[in-house]
Amino acid sequence: MKPRLSILLAALWWGSLTGLGFVVVPMLFMHLGSPAAAGAMAAKLFTAQTWLSTACAMLLLLVFNKKDDPALAPYARAAIVFVVAGLLLALLVEFGVAPRIVSARADGGHLRLWHGLGSAMYLGQWLCAGFTLWRLTR
């Protein structure tokens, strides 16, 4: 049961990051009238994604909680580092970078820098979730 649950959680995490970051948000910017409207909607979607990522990562950590559990394979133990890293990246983007993007947009300061940093951290989270899924399906 635990291996299947962990694979399901990792797949939900990675799939939601993939769908939002590589399909939904680019389509918002292609089809909405203004970049400001698309950006505002994307920000709301990224916030929802942060909470989904947090829930998936926390549930994965709960599944992996037993240190001496024989059902927890060594390759699953290696995935724990990437679960924690992905969780930290999600929270850092939401509470560290996103507010700076909003303030930079309002006052014209370093928007490109903060947007680039947020994008790189999102990509890092996507890689962490992907590696977790890869390790768990081994």
Phi and psi in degrees as GROMACS dihedral restraints (atoms count N, CA, C in turn):
[ dihedral_restraints ]
;  ai    aj    ak    al  type     phi  dphi    fc
    3     4     5     6     1   -62.6    20    10
    4     5     6     7     1   -43.7    20    10
    6     7     8     9     1   -61.2    20    10
    7     8     9    10     1   -39.6    20    10
    9    10    11    12     1   -67.5    20    10
   10    11    12    13     1   -41.7    20    10
   12    13    14    15     1   -62.9    20    10
   13    14    15    16     1   -42.4    20    10
   15    16    17    18     1   -65.4    20    10
   16    17    18    19     1   -38.5    20    10
   18    19    20    21     1   -66.3    20    10
   19    20    21    22     1   -42.0    20    10
   21    22    23    24     1   -61.5    20    10
   22    23    24    25     1   -44.6    20    10
   24    25    26    27     1   -64.6    20    10
   25    26    27    28     1   -43.9    20    10
   27    28    29    30     1   -65.4    20    10
   28    29    30    31     1   -37.9    20    10
   30    31    32    33     1   -67.2    20    10
   31    32    33    34     1   -40.3    20    10
   33    34    35    36     1   -63.2    20    10
   34    35    36    37     1   -43.7    20    10
   36    37    38    39     1   -61.7    20    10
   37    38    39    40     1   -53.8    20    10
   39    40    41    42     1   -66.9    20    10
   40    41    42    43     1   -41.3    20    10
   42    43    44    45     1   -65.1    20    10
   43    44    45    46     1   -39.7    20    10
   45    46    47    48     1   -68.6    20    10
   46    47    48    49     1   -39.0    20    10
   48    49    50    51     1   -62.4    20    10
   49    50    51    52     1   -42.5    20    10
   51    52    53    54     1   -64.3    20    10
   52    53    54    55     1   -49.9    20    10
   54    55    56    57     1   -61.9    20    10
   55    56    57    58     1   -44.1    20    10
   57    58    59    60     1   -70.6    20    10
   58    59    60    61     1   -51.3    20    10
   60    61    62    63     1   -73.0    20    10
   61    62    63    64     1   -31.3    20    10
   63    64    65    66     1  -110.0    20    10
   64    65    66    67     1    -9.3    20    10
   66    67    68    69     1  -123.2    20    10
   67    68    69    70     1   -59.6    20    10
   69    70    71    72     1   -66.6    20    10
   70    71    72    73     1   -52.5    20    10
   72    73    74    75     1   -64.7    20    10
   73    74    75    76     1   -44.2    20    10
   75    76    77    78     1   -59.5    20    10
   76    77    78    79     1   -35.2    20    10
   78    79    80    81     1   -68.7    20    10
   79    80    81    82     1   -33.2    20    10
   81    82    83    84     1   -59.2    20    10
   82    83    84    85     1   -45.3    20    10
   84    85    86    87     1   -71.9    20    10
   85    86    87    88     1   -25.3    20    10
   87    88    89    90     1   -78.3    20    10
   88    89    90    91     1   -34.9    20    10
   90    91    92    93     1  -109.7    20    10
   91    92    93    94     1   -17.8    20    10
   93    94    95    96     1   -84.1    20    10
   94    95    96    97     1   151.9    20    10
   96    97    98    99     1   -61.6    20    10
   97    98    99   100     1   -41.6    20    10
   99   100   101   102     1  -127.1    20    10
  100   101   102   103     1   149.5    20    10
  102   103   104   105     1   -61.7    20    10
  103   104   105   106     1   -30.0    20    10
  105   106   107   108     1   -66.3    20    10
  106   107   108   109     1   -41.9    20    10
  108   109   110   111     1   -67.5    20    10
  109   110   111   112     1   -42.3    20    10
  111   112   113   114     1   -64.5    20    10
  112   113   114   115     1   -41.2    20    10
  114   115   116   117     1   -64.3    20    10
  115   116   117   118     1   -40.6    20    10
  117   118   119   120     1   -64.7    20    10
  118   119   120   121     1   -42.0    20    10
  120   121   122   123     1   -68.4    20    10
  121   122   123   124     1   -40.8    20    10
  123   124   125   126     1   -62.0    20    10
  124   125   126   127     1   -38.6    20    10
  126   127   128   129     1   -61.5    20    10
  127   128   129   130     1   -41.5    20    10
  129   130   131   132     1   -65.5    20    10
  130   131   132   133     1   -40.5    20    10
  132   133   134   135     1   -67.2    20    10
  133   134   135   136     1   -38.5    20    10
  135   136   137   138     1   -66.6    20    10
  136   137   138   139     1   -33.8    20    10
  138   139   140   141     1   -65.0    20    10
  139   140   141   142     1   -44.3    20    10
  141   142   143   144     1   -61.5    20    10
  142   143   144   145     1   -38.8    20    10
  144   145   146   147     1   -65.1    20    10
  145   146   147   148     1   -36.8    20    10
  147   148   149   150     1   -59.6    20    10
  148   149   150   151     1   -43.9    20    10
  150   151   152   153     1   -71.0    20    10
  151   152   153   154     1   -34.1    20    10
  153   154   155   156     1   -66.9    20    10
  154   155   156   157     1   -42.8    20    10
  156   157   158   159     1   -62.1    20    10
  157   158   159   160     1   -42.4    20    10
  159   160   161   162     1   -62.9    20    10
  160   161   162   163     1   -44.1    20    10
  162   163   164   165     1   -63.9    20    10
  163   164   165   166     1   -45.0    20    10
  165   166   167   168     1   -62.2    20    10
  166   167   168   169     1   -45.5    20    10
  168   169   170   171     1   -65.4    20    10
  169   170   171   172     1   -42.9    20    10
  171   172   173   174     1   -65.3    20    10
  172   173   174   175     1   -40.7    20    10
  174   175   176   177     1   -66.6    20    10
  175   176   177   178     1   -37.9    20    10
  177   178   179   180     1   -61.4    20    10
  178   179   180   181     1   -42.8    20    10
  180   181   182   183     1   -65.1    20    10
  181   182   183   184     1   -34.5    20    10
  183   184   185   186     1   -67.2    20    10
  184   185   186   187     1   -39.0    20    10
  186   187   188   189     1   -63.6    20    10
  187   188   189   190     1   -37.8    20    10
  189   190   191   192     1   -86.9    20    10
  190   191   192   193     1     9.4    20    10
  192   193   194   195     1   -62.4    20    10
  193   194   195   196     1   -37.8    20    10
  195   196   197   198     1   -75.3    20    10
  196   197   198   199     1   114.7    20    10
  198   199   200   201     1   -70.9    20    10
  199   200   201   202     1   -35.0    20    10
  201   202   203   204     1  -100.4    20    10
  202   203   204   205     1    18.0    20    10
  204   205   206   207     1   -73.1    20    10
  205   206   207   208     1   120.2    20    10
  207   208   209   210     1   -67.8    20    10
  208   209   210   211     1   -21.4    20    10
  210   211   212   213     1   -73.2    20    10
  211   212   213   214     1   -17.1    20    10
  213   214   215   216     1   -87.3    20    10
  214   215   216   217     1   103.1    20    10
  216   217   218   219     1   -71.5    20    10
  217   218   219   220     1   157.9    20    10
  219   220   221   222     1   -57.8    20    10
  220   221   222   223     1   -34.8    20    10
  222   223   224   225     1   -69.3    20    10
  223   224   225   226     1   -27.1    20    10
  225   226   227   228     1   -72.4    20    10
  226   227   228   229     1   -35.3    20    10
  228   229   230   231     1   -62.6    20    10
  229   230   231   232     1   -36.9    20    10
  231   232   233   234     1   -66.1    20    10
  232   233   234   235     1   -26.6    20    10
  234   235   236   237     1   -72.8    20    10
  235   236   237   238     1   -20.8    20    10
  237   238   239   240     1   -57.7    20    10
  238   239   240   241     1   -40.2    20    10
  240   241   242   243     1   -59.3    20    10
  241   242   243   244     1   -40.0    20    10
  243   244   245   246     1   -76.2    20    10
  244   245   246   247     1   -30.4    20    10
  246   247   248   249     1   -63.8    20    10
  247   248   249   250     1   -46.6    20    10
  249   250   251   252     1   -65.0    20    10
  250   251   252   253     1   -42.7    20    10
  252   253   254   255     1   -62.8    20    10
  253   254   255   256     1   -43.6    20    10
  255   256   257   258     1   -64.0    20    10
  256   257   258   259     1   -39.6    20    10
  258   259   260   261     1   -62.4    20    10
  259   260   261   262     1   -46.0    20    10
  261   262   263   264     1   -63.8    20    10
  262   263   264   265     1   -40.5    20    10
  264   265   266   267     1   -62.5    20    10
  265   266   267   268     1   -42.5    20    10
  267   268   269   270     1   -60.8    20    10
  268   269   270   271     1   -45.4    20    10
  270   271   272   273     1   -70.5    20    10
  271   272   273   274     1   -35.9    20    10
  273   274   275   276     1   -65.5    20    10
  274   275   276   277     1   -39.9    20    10
  276   277   278   279     1   -64.6    20    10
  277   278   279   280     1   -45.5    20    10
  279   280   281   282     1   -66.6    20    10
  280   281   282   283     1   -44.2    20    10
  282   283   284   285     1  -103.7    20    10
  283   284   285   286     1   -11.8    20    10
  285   286   287   288     1  -109.5    20    10
  286   287   288   289     1   -46.7    20    10
  288   289   290   291     1   -91.5    20    10
  289   290   291   292     1   -45.3    20    10
  291   292   293   294     1   -57.0    20    10
  292   293   294   295     1   -43.8    20    10
  294   295   296   297     1   -62.5    20    10
  295   296   297   298     1   -32.4    20    10
  297   298   299   300     1   -72.5    20    10
  298   299   300   301     1   -32.1    20    10
  300   301   302   303     1   -64.6    20    10
  301   302   303   304     1   -43.8    20    10
  303   304   305   306     1   -62.7    20    10
  304   305   306   307     1   -45.4    20    10
  306   307   308   309     1   -70.4    20    10
  307   308   309   310     1   -34.3    20    10
  309   310   311   312     1   -68.1    20    10
  310   311   312   313     1   -34.6    20    10
  312   313   314   315     1   -67.8    20    10
  313   314   315   316     1   -36.4    20    10
  315   316   317   318     1   -73.0    20    10
  316   317   318   319     1   -40.4    20    10
  318   319   320   321     1  -107.5    20    10
  319   320   321   322     1     5.0    20    10
  321   322   323   324     1    76.9    20    10
  322   323   324   325     1    13.1    20    10
  324   325   326   327     1   -85.9    20    10
  325   326   327   328     1   166.0    20    10
  327   328   329   330     1   -11.1    20    10
  328   329   330   331     1    47.5    20    10
  330   331   332   333     1   -61.3    20    10
  331   332   333   334     1   -44.2    20    10
  333   334   335   336     1   -61.3    20    10
  334   335   336   337     1   -41.4    20    10
  336   337   338   339     1   -61.8    20    10
  337   338   339   340     1   -51.0    20    10
  339   340   341   342     1   -69.9    20    10
  340   341   342   343     1   -36.5    20    10
  342   343   344   345     1   -65.9    20    10
  343   344   345   346     1   -41.6    20    10
  345   346   347   348     1   -64.3    20    10
  346   347   348   349     1   -41.4    20    10
  348   349   350   351     1   -65.0    20    10
  349   350   351   352     1   -43.1    20    10
  351   352   353   354     1   -62.7    20    10
  352   353   354   355     1   -40.7    20    10
  354   355   356   357     1   -64.8    20    10
  355   356   357   358     1   -41.8    20    10
  357   358   359   360     1   -64.7    20    10
  358   359   360   361     1   -38.9    20    10
  360   361   362   363     1   -70.4    20    10
  361   362   363   364     1   -34.8    20    10
  363   364   365   366     1   -64.2    20    10
  364   365   366   367     1   -43.1    20    10
  366   367   368   369     1   -62.3    20    10
  367   368   369   370     1   -40.1    20    10
  369   370   371   372     1   -62.5    20    10
  370   371   372   373     1   -41.1    20    10
  372   373   374   375     1   -64.1    20    10
  373   374   375   376     1   -41.7    20    10
  375   376   377   378     1   -60.5    20    10
  376   377   378   379     1   -42.1    20    10
  378   379   380   381     1   -65.9    20    10
  379   380   381   382     1   -40.4    20    10
  381   382   383   384     1   -62.2    20    10
  382   383   384   385     1   -45.2    20    10
  384   385   386   387     1   -65.4    20    10
  385   386   387   388     1   -40.5    20    10
  387   388   389   390     1   -64.9    20    10
  388   389   390   391     1   -42.4    20    10
  390   391   392   393     1   -65.7    20    10
  391   392   393   394     1   -38.3    20    10
  393   394   395   396     1   -60.8    20    10
  394   395   396   397     1   -47.8    20    10
  396   397   398   399     1   -61.6    20    10
  397   398   399   400     1   -42.9    20    10
  399   400   401   402     1   -60.5    20    10
  400   401   402   403     1   -46.0    20    10
  402   403   404   405     1   -66.7    20    10
  403   404   405   406     1   -38.1    20    10
  405   406   407   408     1   -73.8    20    10
  406   407   408   409     1   -25.8    20    10
  408   409   410   411     1   -92.3    20    10
  409   410   411   412     1     7.4    20    10
